[in-house]
Amino acid sequence: MTENDLILRASVPDARTGGAVAEVTPERAGWGYSGLLVHEIAPGGHLDLELTADEAVVVPLRGSLRLDVTDPSGEHHDLRLTGRASVFEGPADVAYLPVGSTVTLRPDGGDAPDGEDASNGGGARVAIGTARAGRVLPVQVLRASEVPVDLRGAGRASRQVHNYTIGTAVGVDRILVCEVLTPGGNWSSYPPHKHDAHSDVPGHEERELEEIYYFEVADGPAGPGLAHHQVYGTADRPIEVLAEVRTGDTVLVPHGYHGPSAAAPGYDLYYLNVMAGPADDGTWLSVDDPAHHWVRETWASEPVDPRLPLGASPTPARTTTPTTELTEEPT
């Protein structure tokens, strides 16, 4: 794969009718499991999905949502997901939908005066992470108040992680979803790490996971912001991406070390991670690039960036700074 195959630039949907901002299928990516759809739903509009082969996690990026779900048994579920004004305003409610479900998604402004949601202007932007699945699990909702908010790293490597299906009560077949907020001028996905092999060797456990990064970057006073992202491989499995990313862009990570995601000074950075692979133990395990693992040891003497947490945090943010080579720490 070339760099151009791994970077998907944002589409700009029609403001009146909505449409896809980003779309990744296993077939498009050339791999076996992970997928993502980011869709703008216009005021009064809707989005219909049929999950014939995939499980899914629905994440409101902007605005709240009403979901009309029919699960594989034929049972109907009417769900409301409380969203946010933007991805920089703390976690949102999310829903897990099993393989075999059908769903209609609509913007929902029921909490605002006169039935208008000031956070979405009547529309919504939603991310639907998907993974090929074999087991049928229940429809589940994780409320924002239940989402673990972790402050990772220290100093200029400080970032904020919202775990949706990693280390939470949400049961999944394969899909792992989290989101990361990085203050302007900081690095996340750092030290660079990989998860492209399956290993249960003590101290070097790893899971083979295909990963999707979907980016949004805060605007500045004069216009849209920017960030940079890196992916690199080994002599046996070369891969090379070093790219500027902006709101709506997506980067595919089929294998190799990835990081840093570098937020330019003045522009806070958000990314959604969707991961899946052949293992069905719902576990996120990665190993650092040995050349850069030492950086973790420096965090013990540095404070977490005082700008964190960003946005409203319904649960107290936890500060964690793992220093072992093995890590279950999301990026």
C-alpha positions in Angstrom: 0.0 0.0 0.0 1.1 3.5 -0.7 0.6 6.6 1.5 -2.2 7.6 -0.8 -4.0 4.3 -0.1 -3.8 4.9 3.7 -5.0 8.5 3.9 -8.6 9.2 3.1 -9.4 12.9 2.8 -12.7 14.3 4.1 -15.7 14.5 1.9 -17.9 17.6 2.2 -21.5 16.7 2.3 -24.3 18.9 1.0 -25.5 21.1 3.9 -29.1 20.6 2.9 -29.2 16.9 2.5 -26.2 15.6 4.5 -24.0 12.7 3.5 -20.8 10.8 4.2 -17.8 12.6 5.6 -15.6 9.4 5.8 -16.4 5.8 4.8 -14.1 2.8 5.4 -15.1 -0.8 4.7 -12.8 -3.9 5.1 -13.0 -4.2 1.3 -11.9 -0.6 0.8 -9.1 -0.9 3.3 -7.9 -4.2 2.0 -8.2 -6.0 5.4 -10.6 -8.2 7.2 -12.5 -6.6 10.1 -12.5 -2.9 10.8 -14.8 -0.3 9.3 -16.1 3.3 9.9 -18.8 5.6 8.6 -18.9 9.2 9.6 -22.1 10.8 8.4 -23.7 14.3 8.5 -27.4 14.0 9.0 -29.3 17.1 7.9 -32.1 18.7 9.9 -35.1 16.6 9.6 -33.1 13.8 7.8 -32.3 10.3 8.7 -29.8 7.5 8.0 -30.7 3.9 7.5 -28.2 1.1 8.1 -28.5 -2.7 7.9 -25.7 -4.5 9.8 -25.7 -7.8 7.8 -22.1 -8.8 8.7 -21.0 -6.2 11.3 -21.4 -5.2 14.9 -21.4 -1.5 15.4 -20.7 1.3 18.0 -22.6 4.5 17.4 -20.8 7.7 18.6 -22.5 11.1 18.3 -19.8 13.6 17.3 -22.1 16.6 17.2 -25.7 16.8 18.4 -27.9 14.1 19.9 -29.5 11.2 18.2 -32.6 9.0 18.2 -32.1 5.4 17.2 -34.9 3.1 16.0 -33.3 -0.3 16.3 -34.5 -3.8 15.4 -32.2 -6.5 16.8 -31.7 -9.9 15.2 -34.5 -11.4 17.2 -37.0 -8.8 15.9 -37.2 -6.9 19.2 -37.6 -3.1 18.8 -35.4 -0.6 20.7 -36.1 3.1 20.8 -32.8 4.7 22.0 -31.9 8.3 22.7 -28.2 9.2 22.8 -27.3 12.5 24.4 -24.5 14.1 22.4 -22.5 17.2 22.6 -21.9 20.5 20.8 -18.5 19.3 19.5 -16.1 16.5 20.1 -14.1 18.8 22.4 -17.0 19.0 24.9 -16.4 15.7 26.8 -17.8 12.2 26.1 -21.2 11.3 24.6 -23.7 8.5 25.1 -22.9 5.6 22.8 -24.8 2.5 21.6 -23.6 -1.0 20.8 -25.6 -2.7 18.0 -25.2 -6.4 17.3 -24.6 -8.0 13.9 -27.9 -8.6 12.2 -29.5 -5.4 13.4 -31.2 -2.7 11.4 -31.3 0.9 12.6 -32.6 4.3 11.6 -30.7 7.3 13.0 -32.3 10.8 13.4 -31.1 14.0 14.9 -32.8 14.6 18.2 -33.1 18.1 19.9 -35.6 17.1 22.6 -33.7 18.7 25.5 -33.5 22.2 24.0 -36.2 24.9 24.4 -39.0 24.7 21.8 -37.7 21.4 20.7 -34.5 22.8 19.1 -31.1 21.5 20.1 -28.7 24.3 20.2 -25.8 21.9 20.1 -26.7 20.6 16.6 -28.8 23.3 14.9 -31.3 20.6 14.1 -28.8 18.2 12.4 -26.1 15.9 13.7 -22.7 14.3 12.8 -22.3 10.7 13.8 -19.6 8.1 13.7 -20.5 4.4 13.3 -17.5 2.1 14.0 -18.0 -1.4 12.7 -16.3 -4.8 12.8 -17.0 -8.1 11.2 -18.7 -10.2 13.9 -19.8 -13.8 14.4 -21.4 -13.6 17.8 -24.8 -11.9 18.4 -24.8 -9.9 21.6 -27.5 -7.6 23.2 -28.1 -4.0 22.2 -26.3 -1.9 24.8 -26.0 1.8 25.8 -23.2 3.4 27.6 -24.1 6.8 29.1 -21.6 9.6 29.1 -21.7 9.5 32.9 -20.4 5.9 32.7 -17.5 6.6 30.3 -14.0 6.3 31.8 -12.1 9.5 31.3 -8.3 8.9 31.6 -5.5 11.5 31.5 -2.5 9.7 29.9 1.1 10.6 29.7 2.6 13.8 31.1 4.0 17.1 30.0 3.9 17.6 26.2 2.7 14.0 25.9 -0.4 14.6 28.0 -3.7 13.6 26.4 -7.3 12.6 27.4 -8.9 9.3 26.6 -12.6 8.4 26.5 -12.9 4.6 26.6 -16.2 3.3 25.1 -15.6 -0.4 24.6 -12.1 -0.8 26.2 -12.3 -1.7 29.8 -16.0 -0.9 30.1 -19.1 -3.0 30.8 -20.0 -3.0 27.1 -19.7 -6.5 25.7 -18.4 -6.9 22.2 -17.3 -9.6 19.8 -14.3 -7.8 18.2 -14.8 -4.0 18.0 -12.8 -1.7 20.2 -13.6 2.0 20.2 -12.1 5.0 22.1 -11.4 8.7 21.4 -8.5 10.9 22.3 -8.2 14.6 22.9 -4.8 16.2 22.6 -4.2 19.9 23.6 -2.5 22.1 21.0 1.2 21.6 21.0 1.1 18.1 22.5 1.8 14.7 21.1 -0.4 11.6 21.6 -0.1 8.1 20.3 3.3 8.4 21.8 5.7 6.6 22.3 4.9 4.9 18.9 3.4 1.5 19.4 2.1 -1.4 17.3 -0.5 -4.2 17.6 0.0 -6.3 14.4 0.8 -9.7 15.9 -0.8 -12.1 18.3 1.4 -12.9 21.3 0.7 -14.2 24.8 4.4 -14.2 25.8 4.4 -12.8 29.4 5.6 -9.2 29.3 5.2 -9.0 25.5 1.5 -9.7 25.0 0.0 -8.2 21.8 -3.1 -8.4 19.8 -3.4 -8.2 16.0 -5.7 -5.2 15.4 -6.5 -3.2 12.3 -6.9 0.5 13.3 -8.7 3.5 11.9 -8.0 7.0 13.0 -10.7 9.6 12.3 -9.5 13.2 13.0 -11.2 16.5 13.9 -9.1 19.6 14.6 -10.3 22.7 16.5 -10.5 25.9 14.4 -8.4 28.9 15.1 -9.5 32.5 15.0 -8.5 32.7 11.3 -9.8 29.3 10.1 -9.4 25.5 10.3 -6.6 23.9 12.3 -4.2 21.1 11.3 -2.2 18.3 12.8 0.3 15.6 11.7 0.2 11.8 12.0 2.9 9.2 11.4 2.9 5.4 10.7 6.1 3.5 10.0 7.0 -0.2 9.7 9.9 -2.6 10.0 12.3 -4.0 7.5 10.1 -7.1 7.1 6.9 -5.1 6.8 7.5 -1.7 5.5 4.9 1.1 5.6 5.4 4.8 5.7 2.9 7.7 6.4 3.8 11.1 7.5 0.9 13.4 6.7 -0.9 16.6 7.6 -4.5 15.8 8.7 -7.5 18.1 9.1 -11.1 17.7 10.2 -12.8 14.7 8.5 -9.6 13.0 7.4 -9.0 9.3 8.1 -5.8 7.3 8.4 -5.7 3.5 8.1 -3.1 1.5 10.1 -3.0 -2.1 8.8 0.3 -2.8 10.6 3.4 -1.1 11.9 4.2 1.4 14.6 2.0 4.5 14.7 2.5 7.8 16.4 2.9 10.5 17.2 -0.3 12.3 16.4 1.0 15.8 16.8 -1.4 18.7 17.6 -0.1 21.9 16.2 0.3 24.7 18.8 -3.0 26.6 19.1 -5.1 23.8 17.7 -6.6 21.1 19.9 -6.8 17.7 18.3 -9.4 14.9 18.4 -9.4 11.4 17.0 -11.6 8.4 17.1 -10.0 5.0 17.1 -11.8 2.0 15.8 -10.0 -1.4 16.0 -10.7 -5.0 15.3 -8.9 -8.2 14.4 -9.1 -12.0 14.4 -9.1 -12.3 18.2 -12.5 -12.1 19.9 -11.4 -11.6 23.5 -12.1 -7.8 23.4 -8.6 -7.0 24.5 -6.4 -4.1 23.4 -2.7 -4.9 23.8 0.2 -3.2 22.2 4.0 -2.9 22.4 6.1 0.3 22.2 8.8 0.8 19.6 11.8 -0.2 21.8 13.8 2.7 20.6 11.4 5.2 22.2 10.0 3.2 25.2 12.3 5.1 27.5 10.2 8.2 27.2 7.6 6.7 29.5 10.1 6.7 32.3 10.3 10.5 32.2 6.6 11.0 32.9 7.0 10.2 36.6 8.8 13.6 37.1 6.4 15.6 34.9 2.9 16.9 35.7 -0.1 16.2 33.5 -0.9 19.2 31.2 -3.1 21.5 33.4 -5.3 22.2 30.4 -6.7 18.7 30.9 -9.4 17.6 31.1 -10.9 19.3 28.0 -14.7 19.8 28.0 -17.2 18.5 30.6 -16.2 15.3 32.3 -19.3 13.6 33.9 -16.9 11.3 35.8 -13.7 12.3 37.6 -10.8 12.1 35.3 -8.2 9.4 36.2 -4.5 10.1 35.9 -2.5 7.0 34.7 1.1 6.9 33.5 2.0 3.3 32.7 5.8 2.8 32.3 5.9 -0.9 31.3 6.6 -2.0 27.7 3.3 -3.9 27.6 0.4 -1.5 27.8 -3.3 -1.7 27.7 -3.3 2.1 27.5 -5.2 3.4 24.5 -3.3 6.0 22.5 
